[in-house]
Amino acid sequence: MAKEINRPTPVPTVGRRVTREVRVGSVGIGGTNPIRIQSMTTTDTMDVEATVAQTIRLVEAGCELVRITAPSQKEARQLETIKT
């Protein structure tokens, strides 16, 4: 007697919505661009080392866009340090 193979249920194809393109730097989002993988850091923005390390891990995992929170002017200024 042959053993039954469990196969995943096929996912139905869903059409894409018509959207306009927005650019983040050189990365196009929406329009006819491919679907982008993106995430957001969970580290304290003031902790440059941890934020950079988490950003690198996200990029290595395939993220094309990484968002870093800057809830105040202090964190916004810290983004310049993180950028370099």
ChimeraX attribute file (.defattr): number of C-alpha atoms within 10 A of each C-alpha:
attribute: neighborCount
match mode: 1-to-1
recipient: residues
	/A:1	3
	/A:2	4
	/A:3	5
	/A:4	6
	/A:5	6
	/A:6	6
	/A:7	6
	/A:8	6
	/A:9	6
	/A:10	6
	/A:11	6
	/A:12	6
	/A:13	6
	/A:14	6
	/A:15	6
	/A:16	10
	/A:17	8
	/A:18	9
	/A:19	10
	/A:20	10
	/A:21	12
	/A:22	12
	/A:23	9
	/A:24	8
	/A:25	7
	/A:26	6
	/A:27	12
	/A:28	15
	/A:29	16
	/A:30	16
	/A:31	14
	/A:32	12
	/A:33	12
	/A:34	9
	/A:35	11
	/A:36	14
	/A:37	13
	/A:38	13
	/A:39	16
	/A:40	14
	/A:41	17
	/A:42	13
	/A:43	17
	/A:44	14
	/A:45	22
	/A:46	17
	/A:47	12
	/A:48	16
	/A:49	13
	/A:50	15
	/A:51	19
	/A:52	19
	/A:53	12
	/A:54	17
	/A:55	23
	/A:56	14
	/A:57	12
	/A:58	19
	/A:59	15
	/A:60	10
	/A:61	10
	/A:62	13
	/A:63	16
	/A:64	13
	/A:65	17
	/A:66	15
	/A:67	11
	/A:68	20
	/A:69	14
	/A:70	15
	/A:71	9
	/A:72	8
	/A:73	9
	/A:74	11
	/A:75	16
	/A:76	15
	/A:77	13
	/A:78	15
	/A:79	18
	/A:80	9
	/A:81	11
	/A:82	16
	/A:83	8
	/A:84	6
